[in-house]
Structures are given as C-alpha cells and as structure tokens.
C-alpha cells in the first residue's frame, strides 16, 4: 500500500520550514526588516526560486541596501553564508541557509536534508575565501585603511583582514568604522584597529550600527561629556557643538583634569542659571592665579593629559622609527628577505584588488604563491635568527601599543608612562635652560 500527501502547484500555498532555534534565539534581538528578509529568502530557497535583490526589496517594501545589510547581518550571526560567484569580477553572491542546530550543538549534516545549501568542505572553504578576494567592499576597505595608516598595507595587515572576515565573520563596514574610530583617537595603527574589531566581536557587536551605538555609550570622551553635563545642569543631556568644543578646549588645550572641571562646575551652585561661560571664567581665574605663582626649582612637574599624549606620541614615533631602521638594515644585509617581503605584499594586493576576474585557475595560483612566499619569508627569518615580528614596532606596552588606552578603559601601564613623562619633561626643561 502506498501513502502520499496531497501536493499543490501554487507557490504561495506551500509551507516553509523554519528552525525553532531561529525563533527562540534570533528573532528577539534581530531588526524586524532583517527578519522579513530572512523569512522571505528561506521561502525562495526551499522552493528553488531565484530572486533579484531589487525584486525582494520591492516586495518587502524596503530598500535594496537594507536587503544587502540584512544578509550581511545574518552572515555575522552564523545563520547564512554568502557565496561569491562569477568570474567576471562583478560583486554578486548566492545565499546558503545554514543549519542552526549544527552551530549550536555541532550535529553532523545529513546530505539529504541540506537542499537549501551546498556541499561542505572545499566548496565552503573556497566560498569563505571569496568573501575577501573579489569583494568590492574589501577593495575599498584596503584603500581606506592605507589612507589612515599612511602607508601601504603590510602582510600583517592583509592577513589580519582575511582572518577577521573569514574566521571571525566581522562585517566589512564594521572594520572600516573601526579604522575611522581608531584614527579619530589619533591611533591609526593596524594592530590597534585589529584589537578594536576583536574587542567589539567579543562583546557581541556584529554590525556597524551596533558599533556606533557602543562607541557613543562607552567612548571615554562621551563619558566625560556626560559627567560634566550632569554635574553642571543636574541631568544628562547631549551637549551641542559649541559646548563640545569648549569642553574639548578645557581638556585638550588647557589640560584640565576632569576633577578640576567638576570643581569649577560646583562654583555655579550660587547662580540662578548655571552655564558654560561661567565655568570657563572660573577655570580662567584659576589658571591666572596659577600663572602668577612662582615655580620652585625643585617643584614636581604636573603631567596633564595633553603632556602625557605628547610623550606617548614621542615614544610611539621612536618605536616606529626604530622599526623602520631595522627594516632598512635587514633589507640591506638580507636582500632576499626584502625581495620576498615585497613580492608577498604585491601578491596579497593583486589577489584582493583583482579578486575573481582571473578565474579559478588564477585564484589558485595566487593562493599557492602567497603560501610559498610566507613559508620562504619565515624560513629566511629563522636562518637569520630573527622573530617573525622583527619588522613590527616594539612598543613599551604590548597591550595598548603605548596609547595608555584599551577598549576596556585605561591601560595598566598609564602610571608608569606618567612617571616616564615627568623625566622626559625635566630633560626637555634642562635642555631649554642650557640653550
């Protein structure tokens, strides 16, 4: 006896299977438009339907950019995988819906129950690689970061970007924002940028929008703004541009500590309407009093935030200059290392910039060349008795790269750097007196 289920040819009368894990673990925190994109895409996938982005956007009543952002979001969440296709260099991708139970419980795939995806193994590994190579967003990212760091991308930079995107599933626009954020803090260093991205990922931040919100809530300067506003007005309201500029001048140009500014804010308790101009006059009065006092010869130097930042820029510059000199000496004494490093940088650049235009054979050739050059470089460094990071700057603190700031807050090395800054200032004063 044969048993059958009544079928229908009407596409919209069929059913779409959605995992319970998606409902219980993903829907609550996901933006509503992103959920719509996922569900509509799942329906198309399970019915072997191909749909252009603009058609999906029109159907759901959202923009094409919102659709693309949604797929980027679901990929960072581990729910789908974008597979870049085509050998013509055009940025296009198909969407593979992943089995969420595998991600949560490491259950093996059943080949008969994976019609929405593609085969695992080498195909997936190749697809992950293409998330970087041939991606127009990544090409733009490389150019933006090179502008920020002020030099061509090193092999460390290329490898870090590949690792962040393919292994950590970091969104490209989030990496780009991390680079801009680092530059705004005058820390345009590739290692610092990588640490920022990794820290955000550890905190569950998966897209640019979430990163922007996190920075606004936790950035040190925004925190200072909030404390001053609350002490001056009794409540926390966002400062306007003029108020920001005045607070920045107090901190950056005048070098006032937060405690000093808050003390000035307390002076407004006796006036009817506390305001920034009154606080500014209090601070100026204190400054004039301080300038009128005669400094003792053996008086201890006060290290303001401005002076500390000058010292940190000085030691970072020294470290970078020493790294540059080491590379000059190394490349002079070991021309083969210089040639290998140059070829490796060129290979990375060509692989990322040209992407998939050369076809599968060309991509495989670049991958083989990069691995050969990396192996050769390491062998040459080993033969010379040098560490793999010999060409990188040697900062006093490996945690913060001599910035005294980590994503968790103030670095533990800050007090030591302040003590060094005092000696540095004394030496500068002595040199000035000698002149």
N, C-alpha and C positions, 0 to 999 in steps of 0.2 A: 504494500500500500504506500502511496506517495503522498507527502504532505507539502503544501505550498502556501505562500502568503499572497494575498491579493496585492497586485502592484498597480502603480499609476504612472502615466506618462507625463502628467502635469508637474513641472519642476517645482512649483510653489506649494504643491500639496504633499511633497515628500518630507521626511524628517531629517534633522541634522543632529548628530551625536556630539554632545559637549561633556567633557570630563567633569565629574563632581569637584575635583581638585581646583579646576579653573573657577568654579562658582564660589567655593569656600575660601580659597587662598588669594585669588587675584582680583575679583570684581570689586571688592570693598575699597581697595586703595587706588584702583585704576581710574583715569579720567573717563567720563561717560562716552565721549566721542571715540576714544580708543577701544572701548568695549564693543561699540557698534561695528567698528572696522573689523575687529577680530571675529565676531559672530558672523558677519556677512561674508568675510573671507573663508571661514570654516564651511559655510554653506556651499560656496562656489567650489571649494577644494573637494568636498565629499561627493560632489556631483560632476566632477571633471570639467568644470566650467572655467574658461579663461575670460578675464575681465580687465579692461584697461583702468588705470588709476583715475582718469578723469570721469569715466562712467560710474565707478564706485562712489567718487566724491559727489557727483550729481545726484545719484540715487539716495545717498545718506544725508544730503543737504549740508555738506561741509566742504572745505577747500581741498584741493589736491595736496597742498603742503601738509595739511592736517592728517591726511591719509598716510603720507610718507613718514611723518613724525610718529604716527601710531605704530607702524611696522617697526620703526627703529626702537620704540619703547618696548614692544613685545619681545623683540630680539634680546634687549638688555635684561629683560625679566626671565629669559630662558624658555619662553613659550613657543617661539617660532625661530626659524633661521632663514636669513635672506641669502639666496644663492645667485651670485652674479653670473650672467650668461652673455653669450655673444662674443665674437672675435673681431668685431668692427670698432672696438674702442668706445662704444656708446654705453652709458651707465644704465643698466637695466637689470632686473632681478626677478626671480620667482620666489614664492613663499612656501617654505616647508613647515607644516604644523607638527611640532614635536610632542611626543607622549609625555605628559606631565608626571605620570606615575614613575617613569624612568628617572626623571630628575630628582624626585623626592625619595624614591625607595630603591633606585638602582636596579629595577627589574629589566630583564633582557627583552629585546624586541622580538615580536612574532612577525615573521615576514609576511604572513597572510593578513595581518591586522595593521598594516602600515601603508595603506593605499594613499594616504594624504601626503606622504613624504617620499624620500628617495633612499637608495641603499646607503648603508653606513660605511665606515672605513675610509678607504682612499678618496671616494667621492666627497664625503663630508670634509675631510682634511683639505682637499682641493678647494672646496667651496669656502672654507674658513679663510684660506689664503687669499682668495679673490675678494674677501671683504676689505682687504687693504690694497692689493695690486689691481689696478684698473679702475679704482673708485675715484671719481672726480672730486668728491668731498675730501678724500685723503690727500690728493694732489694739492688742493687749496690749503689744507691744514699744514702741510710741509712748508709751503711758501710763507704762510703767516708766522709760523714758529721761527723760521730762519730770519724774518724781519725783526722779530722780538729779540732773539739771542744775538743778532748782529753778525752771524757767520753762517757758513754752510753747515748743514746737518752732518754730524759725525755718525759713525757706525753705531755708537751707543744710542743716539737719538732715533735712528731708523729702527733698530731692534726693539727699543722701548715702545715705540708707537705700534709696531706689529704685535708685540706681546699684549699691550693694553687693549687693542681692538679684538684680536683673535682669541686670546686666553682669558682676559678679564672682562670681555664684552663691553668695553667702555664705548659710549656713543661718541662719534667724531666731533659733533658740535660741543659736547661737554669738554673734550680735550682742548678744543680751540678756546673755549671760555676759560679753562684753567690757565692756559698760556697768557691770555689777556689779563686775568686776575693777578697772576704772578708778576707780570710786567707792571701793573698798576702799583704794586707794592715794592717796585724797584728791585725785583728779584728775578730778572729774566734769565734764569739759568735752567738748562734742560733737566738736570737732576731735581731741581725744586719743582718744576712743572710736573714731572712724573710722580713725585711724592704727593703733590696736591691731588692729582687724579686718583691715586691709590687710596688716599685717605677718604676721599668722597665715596669711592666704591665700598670701602669697609663700613661706611655709615649708611649704606643702602641707597645712596644717591645715584640714580640711573639715567638722568637726562639733564639737559642744560637748565630747564626751568627750575628743577629741584635744586640744582647747584646755585643758581642765582638767589633763590629764597634762603638757602642755607647761609650764603655769604652775608646777606642782609641781616640775618638774625645773629650771626656769630662772629662776623668780622670785628677785629679789635677796634677799628676806628668808629664803626657804627655803635659799638658798645660804649665807647667814650662819649659819643654824641648823646646817647640815651641817658647816661648817668648825669651829664651836665644839664640836659633839659629837665630831667626830673627834679634835680636839686634847685634849679633856678625858678621853675614855674610850679613845682609841686605835682606835676604829672608828666608823662612821657608822650610828647607829640613829635612827629617828624620835623626836623629843622628845615627852614627854607635855604636857598642857595647862599644868601648873604650871611646867614648865621653859620652855615658850614664853613664859609671862607674865613670868618672871624675866629672860629674855634681852631681851624687849621693853622691860622697865623699864630695863635697862642701856643699851640703845641709844636709846630714845625719851625717857625721863625724865631719866636721868643723863647722857646724851650721850657715853657712852664710845665710842671708836673700836674697830673690830674688832681692831686691833693691840694696844690696851690690854687688851681682854678676853682675848686669846690669851696675853698676858704673864702675866695672873693665873692662867690655866689651867696654865701651866708651874710655878707655885708648888705645884701639887698632886702633883708627882712624888715628893716626900718622904713622902707619907702613904700609908696602906695602901689606902684606898678613896676615890679622887677623887670629889668630889660638888659639886653646885651651891652648896650653902650655904658651903662652904669658899671657893670662888671669890668668892662675894658678900662674904664677910668681908674677903678680900684687897682687893677693889675699894673697899669702905667705908673700909678703913685708908688706902689711898692718897688717897681723897677727903678724909679728915680731915686728913691731912698737908698736902694742897694748900691747904685752907681756912685752916690755921694760918699759912701763909706770907704775909707782907705783899706786896701787889702794888705794883710800882713804877708811878709815874705815867705813864711812857712805855712801859710794858710792852705788847707786842703782844697783841692780843685773839685768843684761840683760838676759831675758828669750829667749833663742834661740829655734828654732823648736825642736832641739834634747833634750834640757832640758824639754820643755813642754811635749814631748812624754814620757820622763822618769816619770814625775809627773803623767800623765794620766794612765800609766801602773801601777803606785803605787796605785792610788785611785781605779782603777778597780780591782786590786788584793785584796785590802782591802774589797771592796764590795762583791767580790766572796767568800772571806774567811769568812766574816760575815754571808753570806747566808749558807755556809757550817756548821758553828757553830750553826746557828738557826735550821738547819735540824737535827743536832745531838741532840740538846736539845729537839726539838719537838718529834723526834722518841724515845727519852729516856722517855719523860713524857707521850707520847701518842703512845704506841707500836702498837695500832690498825691502826693508820694513816700510820705508817711505813709499816706495813704489806699490807695495801690497796694500797699504792703507789707502792710497789714492785710488787704486783700482776697485777696492771694496766699496768706498764711498760712491764711486761712479756707478758701480753695479747696482747698489741699492737705489740710487736716484733713477737710473734708467728703468729698473723694474717697477718702481712706483709711478713714475711720471708716464711711461709708455703704457703701463698696465697690460691690458689684454689685446692690444692692437696687433701684436705679432703672432697671435695664435698659440695653441697649446705647446707646440714644439719650442717656440721661442721662450715661453714662460719657464718651461722645464730647464732650458739651457741656462737662463738667468739664475734659477734656484740652485742648479748644480754649481755654477760659477761662484755664487755667494758663499756656499758651504765650503768650497775648495779654498777660497781666499781667507775665510775666517780660520780654517784649520791651519793654513800656511802662516798667517799672522801670529797665531798663538804659538806655533812651533818656533818661529823666529824669535819671539819674545822670551820663550823658555830657554832657547840656546844662548840668548844674551843675558840670562839671569834676571829678567825683569818681570814684574807682575803685569797682569792683563790690563789694569787700570793705570799703568805708568804714565799715560798721556793725559790723564784727567787731573784737574786741580786738587792739591792736597790742602783741604781746609783744616783749621784748628779743631773744628767740631764736625764730625761726620753726620750728626743728626740733623742740624739745621743749615749746614754749609755756611757757617759764620753769618747768619742773619739774626740769630737770637730769637727766631720765631718758628714755631711748628704749627701744624694745623690743630694741635691740642691747646695751644696758647704759648706762653713764654718758655723758651728752652732753658734747660737746667744750667747751661753754660753762661747765662747772662751775667751773673755776679763776677765770674772770672774775667769776662770781656770788659766789664766796667772797671775792674782793678787794672787791667792792661791799658785801658783808655786813659786812666789817670796818669800812668807813667808815660804814655805817649804824649799827652798834653804837656806834662812837665818838661819833656825833652824838647818839644816844639817851642815852649816859652824860653828855655835856656838858649836854644839856637837863635831866637829872636833877640835876646839880650846881648849875646855875643856879637851879633851883627851891629 
